[in-house]
Structure formats: structure tokens, C-alpha cells
Amino acid sequence: MHKEGGHKSEEMGSKYVVSEKKETLLVKYMRVVGAVALYWSVSISMVFINKYLLKSDQLKLNAPMFVTWFQCVVTVLLCVICSHVSASMPNLMTFPSTKFDAKLSREALPLSVVFVLMISFNNLCLGEVGVAFYTIARSLVTIFSLIFTYFILGKKTTLPALFCCGIILGGFFLGVNQQGASLGGLSIKGTLYGVFSSAMVALNAIYIKKVLPSMDNNIWKLTYYNNVNACAMFIPFILLSEISEIMSFPYLFNLHFWFLMCVAGFFGFIMGYVVGFEIKVTTPVTHTVSGVAKACLQTVIAVLYSHESKSALWWFSNIMVLFGTGCYSVVKSMDMKREHTATVVKQTDENDKWLIQRK
């Protein structure tokens, strides 16, 4: 009787472990899906707002550094406000202190350099090309990410994942080819900005992962110090290259213009969090592939909004990207499941050894 009771308790315990493992995996998957959906929504909105500020017929502010600097300033101010609200009403929200720490600022400096270059090249690319062609800014991100992840983080990528990335890149290059054919040629300057932007996006994802532990794994703290550094770094570039453009801008004292600038700044504030959150719950490579798929959807929205006519091959290129991204997601989820199972087995073995040693 005692043995039967022991067997039943062991069986119930094993069932509990299995159900707990499945529940944990489900929570992981839902967190990843939520992070990706949030990143896509905020990022696409921000691209269209920045495009309107830099290239619309109504505004055409040829000062991408100034636009980006203002967004960083708004982000810092919102961080300070949230910190004060958190200190006075801790039950309402939790936010880290924004009391400046020079050591933490230095820790974030390498990331800030990459961050400034990334958003500068992004906006420079947007200033040269349309949103439909903006996919060039994401076309090489996956390749750069795989290279940097291997050389900086020392992590290898499986062959199935590489094959999926090849499908994604093939779709994007086909789309770029069709875009160039329809426009009668590509923008060389816009293409170069896109390539540099791709490299910086990949590096940004990796450096967030590296710097985050020094910020107590707090994304808001990282966002604050990253944007404080960026605010200071942008000023020399603005004074040297854009001050005359800003002073001669006809809508400089227009309330509608500043409202849009503040909206863009708010999205910049949220963007700093969602990028860090997506990287935190996934990996740098997954984040960059997510960015490629997001850029594809962004392109489709831009074409439909502007009523442009595209060839069948152009649409096929978008299908290739979505298919490759879907396959990549399946491959990475299988990798995640294997890693999770291996971790659970390892922990179980260690617990068993500890129990045996105690006996």
C-alpha cells in the first residue's frame, strides 16, 4: 500500500512538472508575440510620422538630426516626469530614478554612439526615399545581425534559420529590384544610408543586450541614459549642418508643426521601451528579422495609402519575406523549446544529485 501511494505521488508530481513546463512555455510564447506586435505598431507609426515631418509637401523640414534630437529630448523629459510620479505615487506606477549617474552614463556610451548613428541614418534614408522603398534600410539587417552576433556574442545560428533568412533577403532584394525598375533607377545616396542603417540596427540590438545588465536589466533606465547621451551628441552635428535650415524653416513657430514633433517624441519614448523589451524577451537576431517583416508590412501599407501600382513580382517579393519570416519563427520556437527542455532536464538532474547527496 505504501509503495502504491508512493508511485501515485510520484506520478502526480511528474504530471505537475510537465504541466508547469507547458504553462511556462505558453507564457514565453505569448510574451514574444506581444512584444513583436507592440514593436510593429509603434515602429510603423513612427516611420510615417517622421516621413511626414521630413518629406511631406506641407512641411519638408530638411533637418533629420534636429527632428531626432527633439525626439530624444522629449524622451528624457517624459522619463523625468514618470520618475517623479513614481516617487510620489508608488502605487500608481513603478519607474527608476532619473538622478544622473556619470558611471551609468559611461556604461551606456557605446550603445548611445550606435543609437545616434542608427536613427540618424534611418531619418537620412527617409529624407531621400519614399516609405515604399524604405525597405532597403532593413534589407541587410539580418545578414549584419548574424555576422555581429557571431563575432561579438559568439553565438552560432542553425542552418534552417540561415535558410529562412536567405528566403527573407531574396524577397527583399527582388522587391528592391522591382522598385528600382518602376522608378527608373535607385537612389544611390538613399541606398548607402539604408546599408549603414542596417548595420547600426543590428549593432544596436546586440549592444542593448550587452548593456542592459549594467542597468539592472531595467529598460526604462537604459532608455533614459541612452537618450541623455544622445541629446548631447546630436548638438554639434545640428550646429554644424542644420542650424541655417532650421532658422529659415517657415513653420518654425507653427503650433501644428510642434504638435507633430511632440507626437513623434512620444512615439520615440515608447519606441525606446518596445525595442528593448522585444530584444529582452527574444534575441538580437529575432528582433532584426522582426524588423525586416515589419518593414515589409510597412511597405504594403505605404503602397495602398499612396495608391501606387506595383508589379506581380513586387507583391511576390513581399510574400517571400512573410513566408521566410514565418518559417524562421517556427525554427526559432523549436530551438527555444529544445533549450527550455534541456534547461529543465539539467535542473532536474542537479536537484536529484543534491537529494542523493543529502541522503
Secondary structure, 3 states (H helix, E strand, C coil): CHHHHHHHHHHHHHHHHHHHHHHHHHHHHHHHHHHHHHHHHHHHHHHHHHHHHHHCCCCCCCCHHHHHHHHHHHHHHHHHHHHHHHHHCCCCCCCCCCCCCHHHHHHHHHHHHHHHHHHHHHHHHHHHCCHHHCCHHHHCHHHHHHHHHHHHHCCCCCHHHHHHHHHHHHHHHHHHHHHHHHHCCCCHHHHHHHHHHHHHHHHHHHHHHHHHHHHCCCHHHHHHHHHHHHHHHHHHHHHHHCHHHHHCCCCCCCHHHHHHHHHHHHHHHHHHHHHHHHHHHCCHHHHHHHHHHHHHHHHHHHHHHHCCCCCHHHHHHHHHHHHHHHHHHHHHHHHHHHHHHHHHHHHHHHHHHHHHHHC
